[in-house]
Amino acid sequence: MKKITILLLAVLTFSSCKNEKKETELNDEAKTKSDLNKETKDNWIVLFDGSSLDAWRGYLMDSVPSGWSIQDNTLAFTPGNGEGQDIITKEKFENFELSIDWKISEGGNSGIFWSVLEDKNAKIYESALEVQVLDNERHPDAKAGTSHQAGALYDLVSPTSNVVHPAGEWNTAVIKINHNTNEGSSTLNGTLVATFPLQGEKWDEMIANSKFKNWTNFGKIHNGYLGLQDHGNKVWFRNIKIKKL
Protein backbone atom coordinates (compact mmCIF):
# COMPACT_ATOMS: atom_id res chain seq x y z
CA MET A 1 0.00 0.00 0.00
CA LYS A 2 2.82 2.37 0.94
CA LYS A 3 4.63 1.68 -2.37
CA ILE A 4 1.42 2.34 -4.33
CA THR A 5 0.92 5.66 -2.53
CA ILE A 6 4.50 6.76 -3.25
CA LEU A 7 4.14 5.76 -6.94
CA LEU A 8 0.84 7.66 -7.19
CA LEU A 9 2.43 10.78 -5.70
CA ALA A 10 5.34 10.54 -8.15
CA VAL A 11 2.96 10.28 -11.12
CA LEU A 12 0.92 13.25 -9.89
CA THR A 13 4.08 15.32 -9.36
CA PHE A 14 5.40 14.52 -12.87
CA SER A 15 2.02 15.34 -14.40
CA SER A 16 1.86 18.62 -12.51
CA CYS A 17 5.37 19.64 -13.64
CA LYS A 18 4.58 18.73 -17.25
CA ASN A 19 1.37 20.79 -17.17
CA GLU A 20 3.21 23.74 -15.60
CA LYS A 21 5.89 23.60 -18.32
CA LYS A 22 3.24 23.48 -21.04
CA GLU A 23 1.35 26.36 -19.44
CA THR A 24 4.58 28.39 -19.24
CA GLU A 25 5.31 27.78 -22.93
CA LEU A 26 1.78 28.81 -23.88
CA ASN A 27 2.02 31.92 -21.70
CA ASP A 28 5.36 32.86 -23.32
CA GLU A 29 3.85 32.44 -26.78
CA ALA A 30 0.81 34.52 -25.82
CA LYS A 31 3.05 37.20 -24.30
CA THR A 32 5.15 37.39 -27.47
CA LYS A 33 2.06 37.90 -29.63
CA SER A 34 0.65 40.40 -27.15
CA ASP A 35 3.93 42.37 -27.13
CA LEU A 36 4.04 42.40 -30.92
CA ASN A 37 0.47 43.69 -31.08
CA LYS A 38 1.29 46.41 -28.55
CA GLU A 39 4.43 47.42 -30.40
CA THR A 40 2.51 47.65 -33.67
CA LYS A 41 0.55 50.49 -32.09
CA ASP A 42 3.86 52.21 -31.29
CA ASN A 43 4.84 52.43 -34.97
CA TRP A 44 6.36 48.96 -35.18
CA ILE A 45 5.49 46.89 -38.24
CA VAL A 46 5.30 43.15 -37.63
CA LEU A 47 7.03 41.23 -40.43
CA PHE A 48 6.66 37.81 -38.81
CA ASP A 49 4.75 36.82 -35.68
CA GLY A 50 4.78 33.05 -36.10
CA SER A 51 1.54 32.75 -38.03
CA SER A 52 1.99 34.18 -41.54
CA LEU A 53 4.53 34.65 -44.34
CA ASP A 54 2.44 37.35 -46.02
CA ALA A 55 5.19 39.99 -45.66
CA TRP A 56 7.73 37.89 -47.58
CA ARG A 57 8.50 36.47 -51.01
CA GLY A 58 11.48 34.89 -52.70
CA TYR A 59 14.22 36.97 -54.29
CA LEU A 60 13.16 37.32 -57.95
CA MET A 61 10.02 35.35 -57.10
CA ASP A 62 6.36 36.14 -56.45
CA SER A 63 5.96 33.57 -53.68
CA VAL A 64 7.95 32.15 -50.77
CA PRO A 65 10.26 29.32 -51.95
CA SER A 66 9.69 25.83 -50.61
CA GLY A 67 12.73 25.83 -48.31
CA TRP A 68 11.07 28.36 -46.01
CA SER A 69 8.18 27.39 -43.75
CA ILE A 70 6.55 28.06 -40.40
CA GLN A 71 7.72 25.52 -37.82
CA ASP A 72 6.65 25.83 -34.16
CA ASN A 73 5.87 29.54 -34.64
CA THR A 74 9.30 30.22 -36.19
CA LEU A 75 10.32 31.11 -39.75
CA ALA A 76 12.55 28.17 -40.59
CA PHE A 77 14.81 27.49 -43.54
CA THR A 78 15.48 23.85 -44.41
CA PRO A 79 18.23 23.24 -47.00
CA GLY A 80 17.17 21.60 -50.24
CA ASN A 81 18.63 21.48 -53.72
CA GLY A 82 21.53 23.91 -53.58
CA GLU A 83 21.52 27.55 -52.48
CA GLY A 84 19.61 30.48 -53.90
CA GLN A 85 16.34 30.50 -51.98
CA ASP A 86 16.91 33.86 -50.30
CA ILE A 87 13.74 35.68 -49.27
CA ILE A 88 12.97 39.40 -49.18
CA THR A 89 10.24 41.62 -47.78
CA LYS A 90 7.49 42.78 -50.10
CA GLU A 91 8.01 46.33 -48.85
CA LYS A 92 11.13 48.48 -49.20
CA PHE A 93 12.72 50.29 -46.24
CA GLU A 94 15.27 53.10 -46.05
CA ASN A 95 15.69 54.40 -42.48
CA PHE A 96 14.66 51.88 -39.85
CA GLU A 97 15.22 49.92 -36.67
CA LEU A 98 14.89 46.18 -37.21
CA SER A 99 14.56 43.67 -34.36
CA ILE A 100 14.84 39.96 -35.11
CA ASP A 101 15.56 36.77 -33.18
CA TRP A 102 17.68 34.10 -34.86
CA LYS A 103 18.95 30.61 -34.11
CA ILE A 104 21.54 28.80 -36.24
CA SER A 105 22.22 25.08 -36.60
CA GLU A 106 25.60 23.59 -35.67
CA GLY A 107 28.23 24.73 -38.16
CA GLY A 108 25.62 26.95 -39.79
CA ASN A 109 25.80 30.25 -41.66
CA SER A 110 23.12 32.74 -42.72
CA GLY A 111 22.62 36.50 -42.83
CA ILE A 112 20.25 39.43 -42.45
CA PHE A 113 20.25 41.72 -45.51
CA TRP A 114 19.03 45.22 -46.22
CA SER A 115 19.34 47.70 -49.11
CA VAL A 116 18.54 44.85 -51.49
CA LEU A 117 18.34 45.70 -55.18
CA GLU A 118 16.37 43.04 -57.02
CA ASP A 119 18.30 42.32 -60.22
CA LYS A 120 17.76 39.26 -62.40
CA ASN A 121 21.44 39.36 -63.38
CA ALA A 122 22.82 39.50 -59.83
CA LYS A 123 22.75 37.61 -56.55
CA ILE A 124 21.13 39.25 -53.54
CA TYR A 125 24.46 39.86 -51.80
CA GLU A 126 25.88 41.83 -54.74
CA SER A 127 23.95 44.91 -53.61
CA ALA A 128 22.86 44.24 -50.03
CA LEU A 129 24.61 44.95 -46.78
CA GLU A 130 24.59 42.07 -44.31
CA VAL A 131 24.80 41.43 -40.60
CA GLN A 132 26.28 37.98 -40.14
CA VAL A 133 24.37 35.06 -38.63
CA LEU A 134 26.86 32.33 -37.72
CA ASP A 135 27.91 29.49 -35.47
CA ASN A 136 31.17 31.12 -34.36
CA GLU A 137 32.42 27.94 -32.74
CA ARG A 138 32.25 25.68 -35.78
CA HIS A 139 31.88 27.55 -39.06
CA PRO A 140 35.14 28.28 -40.97
CA ASP A 141 34.07 31.89 -41.61
CA ALA A 142 34.63 32.68 -37.93
CA LYS A 143 38.29 31.72 -38.37
CA ALA A 144 38.65 33.70 -41.61
CA GLY A 145 38.44 37.00 -39.73
CA THR A 146 36.38 38.73 -37.07
CA SER A 147 34.49 40.74 -39.71
CA HIS A 148 32.88 37.43 -40.72
CA GLN A 149 31.65 36.56 -37.22
CA ALA A 150 28.13 36.81 -35.81
CA GLY A 151 26.93 40.40 -35.46
CA ALA A 152 29.52 41.81 -37.87
CA LEU A 153 28.72 44.09 -40.77
CA TYR A 154 29.93 41.36 -43.07
CA ASP A 155 33.51 41.83 -44.32
CA LEU A 156 33.42 45.49 -43.29
CA VAL A 157 33.14 45.99 -39.51
CA SER A 158 34.08 43.43 -36.85
CA PRO A 159 32.00 43.02 -33.68
CA THR A 160 33.61 44.63 -30.63
CA SER A 161 32.44 41.76 -28.39
CA ASN A 162 31.75 38.06 -28.89
CA VAL A 163 28.34 37.86 -27.25
CA VAL A 164 26.70 35.35 -29.58
CA HIS A 165 24.91 32.41 -27.99
CA PRO A 166 25.89 28.87 -29.02
CA ALA A 167 24.33 27.09 -31.99
CA GLY A 168 20.82 25.95 -31.19
CA GLU A 169 20.13 28.89 -28.86
CA TRP A 170 18.25 32.08 -29.66
CA ASN A 171 19.95 35.42 -30.28
CA THR A 172 18.34 38.84 -30.63
CA ALA A 173 19.71 41.21 -33.28
CA VAL A 174 18.81 44.88 -33.58
CA ILE A 175 19.94 46.73 -36.71
CA LYS A 176 19.55 50.50 -36.99
CA ILE A 177 20.03 52.27 -40.32
CA ASN A 178 19.62 56.03 -40.72
CA HIS A 179 20.87 57.60 -43.93
CA ASN A 180 19.75 61.04 -42.75
CA THR A 181 22.27 60.98 -39.90
CA ASN A 182 24.74 58.67 -41.71
CA GLU A 183 24.62 56.16 -38.85
CA GLY A 184 24.31 52.40 -38.83
CA SER A 185 24.66 49.92 -35.96
CA SER A 186 24.42 46.26 -35.05
CA THR A 187 23.38 45.17 -31.57
CA LEU A 188 23.52 41.51 -30.52
CA ASN A 189 21.88 40.19 -27.36
CA GLY A 190 21.69 43.68 -25.87
CA THR A 191 25.30 44.65 -26.62
CA LEU A 192 26.19 47.24 -29.27
CA VAL A 193 28.81 45.34 -31.29
CA ALA A 194 29.29 47.46 -34.43
CA THR A 195 28.77 51.02 -35.60
CA PHE A 196 29.41 52.27 -39.12
CA PRO A 197 28.75 55.13 -41.56
CA LEU A 198 26.58 54.62 -44.62
CA GLN A 199 28.30 57.04 -46.99
CA GLY A 200 31.17 59.51 -47.17
CA GLU A 201 34.94 59.25 -46.92
CA LYS A 202 35.08 56.64 -44.14
CA TRP A 203 32.51 54.50 -45.94
CA ASP A 204 34.49 54.68 -49.19
CA GLU A 205 37.62 53.63 -47.32
CA MET A 206 35.81 50.64 -45.79
CA ILE A 207 34.60 49.49 -49.20
CA ALA A 208 38.05 49.94 -50.78
CA ASN A 209 39.52 47.57 -48.16
CA SER A 210 36.86 44.89 -48.61
CA LYS A 211 35.87 42.20 -51.10
CA PHE A 212 33.18 44.58 -52.38
CA LYS A 213 35.47 47.26 -53.81
CA ASN A 214 34.71 46.42 -57.45
CA TRP A 215 31.04 45.53 -56.99
CA THR A 216 29.00 48.09 -58.96
CA ASN A 217 25.82 48.26 -56.88
CA PHE A 218 27.07 47.22 -53.47
CA GLY A 219 25.73 49.51 -50.73
CA LYS A 220 24.47 52.02 -53.31
CA ILE A 221 20.75 51.38 -52.75
CA HIS A 222 19.32 53.28 -49.79
CA ASN A 223 15.65 52.39 -50.25
CA GLY A 224 15.67 48.62 -50.68
CA TYR A 225 14.22 45.34 -49.50
CA LEU A 226 15.20 43.42 -46.36
CA GLY A 227 16.34 39.85 -46.87
CA LEU A 228 17.12 36.58 -45.11
CA GLN A 229 19.79 34.31 -46.51
CA ASP A 230 19.82 30.76 -47.74
CA HIS A 231 23.45 29.77 -47.13
CA GLY A 232 22.72 26.07 -47.32
CA ASN A 233 22.28 25.58 -43.55
CA LYS A 234 19.30 25.18 -41.24
CA VAL A 235 18.33 28.47 -39.59
CA TRP A 236 15.34 29.83 -37.68
CA PHE A 237 13.96 33.36 -37.20
CA ARG A 238 11.16 34.74 -35.05
CA ASN A 239 9.71 37.98 -33.63
CA ILE A 240 10.62 40.02 -36.72
CA LYS A 241 9.52 43.65 -36.46
CA ILE A 242 10.63 46.97 -37.89
CA LYS A 243 10.14 50.64 -37.10
CA LYS A 244 10.62 53.33 -39.73
CA LEU A 245 12.84 56.22 -38.62
SULHU-V942720 format. One line per field, one symbol per residue. psi: psi as a letter, one per 40 degrees, with the letter a starting at -180 (. if undefined). A space follows every 50 residues. Layout:
BEGIN
psi=???
END
This chain:
BEGIN
psi=dddddddddddddddddddddddddddddddddddddddddfeihhdhee eiedeiiihfieihidehihhfeihihhibgaiefiiiidiiichihhhh iihiiheihaihiifhhhheeiideediihhhhigdddhdddeeideeih eihhedhiidigeiiiheiiihhhhhhhddefhiihhhfehhehiiieia ddddddddeieedehdeheehdgaiiihhheeihiiiifhiihh.
END
